[in-house]
Amino acid sequence: NYQENLRAYQEKIKLQEEQINNLKCRVHQIETQLNQKNIELDQQKSKQLNQIVEKDIKLQNDYDQLFNEVKLLRVKAEQIDTLKEKNEKLESDMILLTQAYEDLQRAAIISQSTENN
């Protein structure tokens, strides 16, 4: 009876050891899967970060380009304002020259008619 109990107890221990080994194996498989998943997630995260950086660089380049275009447009606007001022001055000078020419013509007509009389 003692021998049977001992054998049954040893069998029970052997089964439990097999179950423990099976559980250890399963834990190892799960750890391996988790590690693989973590690697995949890290790769995805890295890829997404790279995409974000690329988009950020593109946005910065677009902003810089727009900023330069705005600066250029401001310079052109100033040039247009300067040209408008010069044009107004030329128009004013033209009016004065036209008036002076007309005055000279009248003076010449008066001078001719005085000489003829």
Secondary structure, 3 states (H helix, E strand, C coil): CHHHHHHHHHHHHHHHHHHHHHHHHHHHHHHHHHHHHHHHHHHHHHHHHHHHHHHHHHHHHHHHHHHHHHHHHHHHHHHHHHHHHHHHHHHHHHHHHHHHHHHHHHHHHHHHHHHHC
